[in-house]
Amino acid sequence: MEERIIELIGKKKFAKIEKTKILLIGLGGVGGYAFESLVRSGFKRITVADFDTFEKSNMNRQIYATEDSLNQNKCIVAQKRALKINPTCQITTLTEKIIPEQITEKFLEDFDYILDACDDVLVKVALIKACKNAKKKLISCMGTANRTHPELLSITTLEKTTNDPLAKKLRDVFKKTSYLKTKVVWSSEVPVKQKKLGTLCPVPMSAGSLLCSYILNEILKEEN
């Protein structure tokens, strides 16, 4: 699997990828594609957290949602998938709901990168605070629902986000603090205004890929 990757980035960088320890919180539309991208990019040491199970309404956007995976825990399904892609993967699953009080510097100490693909505002706040205090590299995904243009997604900092109700909630929490420098995936697209959330697959798919690409390019920037 690694041949095409090494051809592009070299053996030393690929070895760093294999050793990097990642925590991914959330395996929904965004998180599932982030996980798939990580595994296919050569990351082997991944801890993934999600308490939820797959249901019919996930079919339109969640990569591991199939007729066979309905009612199964998302982490367990993703773990099985990863081992079919790369049997040497070391996937740790956290299948209980992550709560803000759980997210401490000690909880994060074993990880090099943290990917936030959850939709719980309080968990996002706790992650941003804990990662800042522990000097851990975090990238957090903002909203992807009610949007139709994946090309308008990009990586920026929380302070530079607009047109995003979820990001606004976080900006309101972190007014005039250094937490606003947190790296995020966001869309400049104005979301469709409606009570129910709708989603088109290309948007969360692209957001998940951006989460993975952030880590890849951070590693590529590192000195050998």
Residue frames as qw, qx, qy, qz and C-alpha x, y, z in Angstrom:
[[0.000, 0.884, 0.468, 0.000, 0.00, 0.00, 0.00],
 [0.332, -0.809, 0.023, 0.484, 2.82, 2.39, 0.87],
 [0.635, 0.090, 0.424, 0.640, 4.63, 2.24, -2.50],
 [0.228, 0.717, 0.381, 0.538, 2.76, 5.15, -4.14],
 [0.355, -0.928, -0.116, 0.000, 2.98, 7.26, -0.97],
 [0.668, -0.490, 0.254, 0.498, 6.73, 6.74, -0.55],
 [0.558, 0.388, 0.411, 0.607, 7.19, 7.61, -4.22],
 [0.034, 0.864, 0.242, 0.440, 5.86, 11.08, -3.42],
 [0.365, -0.889, 0.116, -0.253, 7.16, 11.87, 0.08],
 [0.347, 0.559, -0.696, 0.285, 10.07, 9.47, 0.68],
 [0.689, -0.179, -0.693, 0.118, 10.73, 6.73, 3.23],
 [0.262, 0.001, -0.541, 0.799, 11.68, 9.01, 6.15],
 [0.368, -0.102, 0.061, -0.922, 8.46, 11.01, 6.01],
 [0.730, -0.152, -0.513, -0.424, 6.42, 7.86, 5.59],
 [0.552, -0.080, -0.726, 0.403, 8.09, 6.36, 8.65],
 [0.045, -0.032, 0.389, -0.920, 6.99, 9.44, 10.62],
 [0.594, -0.124, -0.258, -0.752, 3.43, 8.96, 9.40],
 [0.721, -0.119, -0.678, -0.080, 3.43, 5.35, 10.58],
 [0.434, -0.096, -0.647, 0.619, 4.64, 6.37, 14.06],
 [0.175, -0.250, 0.078, -0.949, 2.27, 9.33, 14.51],
 [0.078, -0.357, -0.882, 0.298, -0.42, 8.81, 17.16],
 [0.205, -0.235, -0.290, -0.905, -3.80, 10.28, 16.30],
 [0.154, 0.377, 0.776, -0.481, -7.03, 10.81, 18.21],
 [0.181, -0.203, -0.518, -0.811, -10.13, 11.25, 16.03],
 [0.194, 0.298, 0.705, -0.613, -13.33, 12.24, 17.80],
 [0.563, 0.500, 0.184, -0.632, -16.47, 11.64, 15.73],
 [0.283, -0.082, 0.861, 0.415, -17.14, 9.12, 12.96],
 [0.486, 0.635, 0.448, -0.400, -20.05, 10.76, 11.19],
 [0.654, 0.735, 0.169, 0.060, -20.04, 12.27, 7.73],
 [0.168, 0.898, -0.386, 0.124, -16.82, 14.22, 8.27],
 [0.485, -0.596, 0.631, -0.107, -15.08, 11.85, 10.66],
 [0.895, 0.135, 0.425, -0.001, -15.65, 8.75, 8.57],
 [0.677, 0.704, -0.017, 0.211, -13.93, 10.26, 5.54],
 [0.090, -0.853, 0.478, -0.190, -11.15, 11.63, 7.75],
 [0.730, -0.348, 0.583, -0.073, -10.58, 8.12, 9.12],
 [0.870, 0.393, 0.281, 0.101, -10.59, 6.55, 5.67],
 [0.420, 0.859, -0.206, 0.210, -8.10, 9.16, 4.43],
 [0.361, -0.743, 0.544, -0.150, -5.82, 8.59, 7.43],
 [0.836, -0.128, 0.533, 0.010, -5.72, 4.83, 6.97],
 [0.790, 0.533, 0.230, 0.196, -5.10, 5.04, 3.23],
 [0.218, 0.913, -0.267, 0.218, -2.37, 7.65, 3.82],
 [0.648, 0.295, -0.608, 0.351, -0.39, 5.23, 5.96],
 [0.301, -0.496, 0.467, -0.667, -1.36, 6.28, 9.49],
 [0.589, -0.038, -0.807, -0.028, -1.48, 3.17, 11.65],
 [0.307, -0.221, -0.709, 0.595, -1.83, 4.31, 15.27],
 [0.260, -0.352, -0.228, -0.870, -5.30, 5.78, 15.48],
 [0.009, 0.312, 0.810, -0.496, -7.68, 6.06, 18.42],
 [0.215, -0.295, -0.467, -0.805, -11.23, 6.75, 17.30],
 [0.073, 0.223, 0.719, -0.654, -14.11, 7.82, 19.53],
 [0.443, -0.106, -0.308, -0.836, -17.84, 7.60, 18.80],
 [0.337, 0.015, 0.809, -0.482, -20.64, 6.15, 20.93],
 [0.623, 0.351, 0.070, -0.695, -23.24, 6.15, 18.14],
 [0.558, 0.097, 0.806, 0.168, -24.52, 3.42, 15.83],
 [0.032, 0.076, -0.567, -0.820, -25.33, 3.59, 12.13],
 [0.421, 0.486, 0.642, -0.419, -28.90, 4.21, 11.02],
 [0.528, 0.564, 0.570, 0.280, -30.74, 4.64, 7.73],
 [0.111, 0.982, 0.136, -0.069, -30.51, 8.43, 7.82],
 [0.414, -0.688, 0.424, 0.419, -26.70, 8.18, 7.67],
 [0.773, 0.244, 0.519, 0.270, -26.69, 6.51, 4.26],
 [0.445, 0.873, 0.161, 0.122, -26.45, 9.71, 2.23],
 [0.152, 0.911, -0.297, 0.244, -23.13, 10.89, 3.66],
 [0.532, -0.637, 0.546, -0.112, -21.37, 8.46, 6.02],
 [0.407, 0.524, -0.708, -0.244, -18.85, 6.22, 4.28],
 [0.062, 0.148, -0.972, 0.172, -19.31, 3.23, 6.60],
 [0.551, 0.200, 0.465, -0.664, -23.11, 3.37, 6.67],
 [0.336, 0.132, -0.791, -0.494, -24.41, 0.36, 4.71],
 [0.794, -0.248, -0.266, -0.487, -27.24, -2.12, 5.03],
 [0.801, -0.024, -0.550, 0.234, -24.76, -4.46, 6.73],
 [0.362, 0.136, -0.485, 0.784, -23.60, -1.91, 9.31],
 [0.408, -0.562, -0.184, -0.695, -26.99, -0.66, 10.51],
 [0.740, -0.618, -0.062, -0.257, -27.30, -0.62, 14.31],
 [0.860, -0.068, -0.195, 0.467, -23.59, -1.37, 14.73],
 [0.371, -0.820, 0.013, 0.436, -21.21, 0.93, 16.61],
 [0.483, 0.868, -0.111, -0.014, -19.39, 3.25, 14.24],
 [0.184, -0.765, 0.617, 0.020, -15.97, 2.69, 15.80],
 [0.686, -0.133, 0.715, 0.012, -16.17, -1.08, 15.52],
 [0.729, 0.610, 0.310, 0.009, -17.26, -0.91, 11.88],
 [0.273, 0.919, -0.285, 0.009, -14.45, 1.54, 11.06],
 [0.427, -0.599, 0.677, 0.023, -11.89, -0.61, 12.84],
 [0.781, 0.148, 0.604, 0.057, -12.85, -3.68, 10.79],
 [0.582, 0.806, 0.101, 0.029, -12.65, -1.61, 7.60],
 [0.022, -0.890, 0.454, 0.028, -9.18, -0.28, 8.49],
 [0.570, -0.385, 0.723, 0.063, -7.81, -3.77, 9.09],
 [0.773, 0.432, 0.459, 0.072, -9.06, -4.86, 5.68],
 [0.400, 0.906, -0.113, 0.078, -7.13, -1.97, 4.11],
 [0.306, 0.626, -0.618, 0.363, -3.99, -2.35, 6.24],
 [0.839, -0.335, -0.427, -0.038, -3.86, -5.39, 8.56],
 [0.597, 0.011, -0.422, 0.682, -0.96, -3.83, 10.49],
 [0.185, -0.625, -0.036, -0.757, -3.08, -0.91, 11.71],
 [0.306, -0.211, -0.750, 0.547, -3.40, -0.43, 15.47],
 [0.276, -0.482, -0.285, -0.781, -6.90, 0.97, 15.93],
 [0.114, -0.191, -0.762, 0.609, -8.13, 1.72, 19.45],
 [0.242, -0.529, -0.555, -0.595, -11.88, 2.25, 19.82],
 [0.033, 0.109, 0.564, -0.818, -13.62, 4.44, 22.42],
 [0.186, -0.377, -0.772, -0.477, -17.29, 3.49, 22.18],
 [0.232, -0.676, -0.597, 0.365, -18.64, 5.45, 25.13],
 [0.147, 0.914, 0.236, 0.296, -19.76, 9.06, 24.82],
 [0.516, 0.090, -0.233, 0.819, -16.91, 11.51, 25.35],
 [0.229, -0.898, -0.375, 0.005, -17.88, 14.22, 27.84],
 [0.207, 0.877, -0.177, 0.397, -16.14, 17.59, 28.35],
 [0.561, -0.737, 0.338, -0.166, -14.90, 16.71, 31.85],
 [0.948, -0.039, 0.253, 0.187, -13.05, 13.74, 30.38],
 [0.646, 0.635, 0.014, 0.423, -10.93, 15.89, 28.07],
 [0.473, -0.847, 0.159, 0.185, -7.87, 16.76, 30.12],
 [0.198, 0.783, -0.580, -0.107, -4.17, 17.16, 29.38],
 [0.432, -0.302, 0.847, -0.072, -3.66, 13.63, 30.72],
 [0.746, 0.404, 0.483, -0.215, -6.36, 12.28, 28.37],
 [0.593, 0.798, -0.069, -0.088, -4.46, 13.77, 25.41],
 [0.348, -0.769, 0.501, 0.191, -0.89, 13.03, 26.50],
 [0.668, -0.102, 0.689, 0.261, -0.33, 9.99, 24.26],
 [0.588, 0.658, 0.450, 0.134, -1.41, 11.69, 21.02],
 [0.420, -0.125, 0.256, 0.862, 0.54, 13.76, 18.51],
 [0.176, -0.095, -0.337, -0.920, -2.50, 15.13, 16.67],
 [0.249, 0.391, 0.766, -0.446, -6.16, 15.49, 17.57],
 [0.121, -0.176, -0.579, -0.787, -8.89, 15.67, 14.93],
 [0.266, 0.306, 0.610, -0.681, -12.25, 17.00, 16.06],
 [0.212, -0.108, -0.681, -0.693, -15.10, 15.85, 13.84],
 [0.091, -0.452, -0.841, 0.284, -17.84, 15.90, 16.47],
 [0.081, -0.588, -0.378, -0.710, -20.90, 18.17, 16.64],
 [0.542, -0.687, -0.445, 0.190, -20.94, 18.70, 20.41],
 [0.141, 0.869, -0.094, 0.464, -20.10, 22.35, 21.15],
 [0.580, -0.758, 0.256, -0.156, -19.07, 21.68, 24.75],
 [0.910, -0.109, 0.260, 0.304, -16.71, 18.90, 23.68],
 [0.577, 0.634, 0.073, 0.510, -15.22, 21.18, 21.04],
 [0.175, -0.903, 0.164, -0.356, -14.64, 23.88, 23.65],
 [0.780, -0.549, 0.299, 0.021, -12.99, 21.39, 26.01],
 [0.873, 0.205, 0.207, 0.391, -10.77, 20.05, 23.22],
 [0.355, 0.800, -0.029, 0.484, -9.61, 23.51, 22.19],
 [0.389, -0.843, 0.256, -0.270, -8.75, 24.44, 25.78],
 [0.868, -0.369, 0.320, 0.093, -7.02, 21.17, 26.64],
 [0.817, 0.371, 0.155, 0.413, -5.02, 21.01, 23.41],
 [0.170, 0.874, -0.131, 0.436, -3.84, 24.60, 23.87],
 [0.535, -0.750, 0.328, -0.206, -2.77, 23.94, 27.45],
 [0.875, -0.208, 0.410, 0.150, -1.08, 20.64, 26.54],
 [0.065, 0.681, -0.503, -0.529, 0.52, 22.13, 23.40],
 [0.539, 0.145, 0.815, 0.157, -1.09, 19.48, 21.23],
 [0.107, 0.158, -0.487, -0.852, -1.85, 20.04, 17.55],
 [0.360, 0.450, 0.748, -0.327, -5.60, 20.17, 16.99],
 [0.152, 0.005, -0.452, -0.879, -7.75, 20.76, 13.95],
 [0.298, 0.357, 0.726, -0.506, -11.49, 21.13, 14.45],
 [0.067, 0.306, 0.709, 0.632, -14.21, 20.85, 11.81],
 [0.279, 0.200, 0.254, -0.904, -16.96, 23.45, 11.73],
 [0.643, 0.361, 0.503, -0.451, -20.40, 23.01, 10.12],
 [0.097, -0.155, 0.777, 0.603, -20.92, 21.19, 6.81],
 [0.246, 0.509, 0.821, -0.083, -24.72, 20.85, 6.76],
 [0.277, 0.848, 0.378, -0.248, -27.03, 22.85, 4.48],
 [0.007, -0.736, 0.425, 0.527, -24.21, 23.51, 2.03],
 [0.867, 0.420, 0.260, -0.066, -23.71, 22.34, -1.55],
 [0.518, 0.800, -0.263, 0.147, -20.23, 23.59, -2.57],
 [0.883, -0.351, 0.003, 0.312, -17.28, 21.53, -1.30],
 [0.612, 0.427, 0.008, 0.666, -14.90, 23.80, -3.22],
 [0.128, -0.807, 0.044, -0.575, -15.62, 26.55, -0.69],
 [0.830, -0.547, -0.058, 0.097, -14.12, 24.55, 2.17],
 [0.483, 0.639, -0.399, 0.446, -10.65, 25.47, 3.44],
 [0.702, -0.374, -0.409, 0.447, -8.35, 25.41, 6.46],
 [0.075, 0.716, -0.089, 0.688, -8.04, 28.61, 8.47],
 [0.193, -0.010, -0.705, 0.682, -8.16, 29.76, 12.10],
 [0.089, -0.608, -0.769, 0.176, -11.32, 30.08, 14.17],
 [0.074, -0.610, -0.183, 0.768, -11.05, 33.88, 14.29],
 [0.065, 0.288, -0.494, -0.818, -11.29, 34.12, 10.49],
 [0.087, 0.332, 0.923, 0.173, -14.49, 32.09, 10.08],
 [0.350, 0.161, 0.064, -0.921, -17.74, 33.62, 8.86],
 [0.663, 0.095, -0.385, -0.634, -21.17, 32.35, 7.74],
 [0.567, 0.010, -0.821, 0.072, -20.97, 29.46, 10.20],
 [0.595, -0.635, -0.078, -0.486, -23.35, 29.21, 13.18],
 [0.910, -0.299, -0.199, 0.209, -21.22, 26.55, 14.90],
 [0.593, 0.223, -0.166, 0.755, -18.05, 28.59, 14.54],
 [0.144, -0.652, -0.008, -0.744, -19.85, 31.67, 15.85],
 [0.777, -0.585, -0.158, -0.171, -20.77, 29.82, 19.04],
 [0.842, -0.153, -0.134, 0.499, -17.11, 28.99, 19.56],
 [0.335, 0.453, -0.039, 0.825, -15.96, 32.51, 18.75],
 [0.419, -0.716, -0.100, -0.549, -18.43, 33.83, 21.32],
 [0.865, -0.466, -0.142, 0.123, -16.94, 31.51, 23.95],
 [0.769, -0.152, 0.041, 0.620, -13.35, 32.44, 23.14],
 [0.184, 0.954, 0.145, 0.188, -13.71, 36.19, 22.60],
 [0.095, 0.904, -0.334, 0.250, -10.35, 38.01, 22.41],
 [0.708, -0.516, 0.482, 0.023, -8.29, 35.01, 23.51],
 [0.016, 0.538, -0.766, -0.351, -5.52, 33.00, 21.90],
 [0.538, 0.159, 0.822, -0.097, -7.94, 30.09, 21.50],
 [0.561, 0.714, 0.148, -0.392, -9.22, 31.88, 18.39],
 [0.154, 0.667, -0.653, -0.325, -5.97, 30.81, 16.68],
 [0.647, -0.028, 0.757, -0.088, -7.19, 27.20, 16.65],
 [0.105, 0.216, -0.733, -0.636, -6.95, 25.59, 13.22],
 [0.581, 0.321, 0.587, -0.464, -10.32, 24.71, 11.71],
 [0.140, 0.177, 0.778, 0.586, -11.90, 23.35, 8.55],
 [0.251, 0.559, 0.454, -0.647, -14.73, 25.63, 7.55],
 [0.370, 0.482, 0.635, 0.477, -16.83, 26.69, 4.56],
 [0.040, -0.195, -0.007, 0.980, -17.21, 30.26, 3.33],
 [0.206, -0.335, -0.709, -0.585, -20.56, 29.26, 1.82],
 [0.409, -0.147, 0.302, -0.848, -23.66, 30.77, 3.38],
 [0.102, 0.120, 0.985, -0.064, -25.73, 27.78, 4.55],
 [0.314, -0.397, -0.601, -0.619, -29.29, 27.31, 3.35],
 [0.253, -0.168, 0.499, -0.812, -31.67, 28.62, 6.00],
 [0.703, -0.211, -0.504, -0.456, -34.05, 25.88, 7.11],
 [0.659, -0.554, 0.306, -0.407, -35.05, 24.22, 10.36],
 [0.961, -0.112, 0.249, 0.050, -33.89, 20.72, 9.47],
 [0.205, -0.676, 0.592, 0.388, -30.30, 19.97, 8.56],
 [0.890, 0.438, 0.101, -0.074, -29.70, 18.61, 5.08],
 [0.394, -0.631, 0.569, 0.351, -26.41, 17.27, 3.73],
 [0.802, 0.559, -0.175, -0.119, -24.87, 16.44, 0.37],
 [0.943, -0.197, 0.059, 0.261, -22.07, 13.87, 0.54],
 [0.652, 0.495, -0.079, 0.569, -19.32, 15.84, -1.28],
 [0.125, -0.839, 0.172, -0.501, -19.23, 18.50, 1.45],
 [0.717, -0.606, 0.319, -0.130, -18.52, 16.36, 4.56],
 [0.941, 0.157, 0.104, 0.280, -16.38, 14.08, 2.39],
 [0.476, 0.673, -0.123, 0.552, -14.16, 17.00, 1.42],
 [0.357, -0.807, 0.245, -0.402, -14.07, 18.33, 4.98],
 [0.912, -0.348, 0.213, 0.030, -12.86, 14.96, 6.26],
 [0.821, 0.355, 0.032, 0.445, -10.13, 14.87, 3.63],
 [0.142, 0.817, -0.174, 0.531, -9.00, 18.34, 4.69],
 [0.673, -0.678, 0.235, -0.179, -8.66, 17.21, 8.31],
 [0.934, -0.074, 0.211, 0.279, -6.32, 14.45, 7.17],
 [0.611, 0.613, 0.024, 0.501, -4.40, 16.69, 4.76],
 [0.212, -0.907, 0.194, -0.307, -3.66, 19.15, 7.57],
 [0.780, -0.513, 0.354, 0.061, -1.82, 16.45, 9.52],
 [0.863, 0.276, 0.225, 0.359, -0.03, 15.15, 6.45],
 [0.407, 0.769, -0.020, 0.493, 1.29, 18.55, 5.51],
 [0.430, -0.844, 0.260, -0.189, 2.33, 19.36, 9.08],
 [0.871, -0.271, 0.352, 0.208, 4.44, 16.19, 9.06],
 [0.730, 0.495, 0.189, 0.432, 5.90, 17.03, 5.65],
 [0.073, 0.925, -0.109, 0.357, 7.00, 20.43, 7.01],
 [0.715, -0.666, 0.205, 0.052, 8.92, 18.86, 9.88],
 [0.133, 0.739, -0.657, -0.069, 12.69, 18.59, 9.76],
 [0.853, 0.122, -0.504, -0.061, 14.02, 15.10, 9.08]]
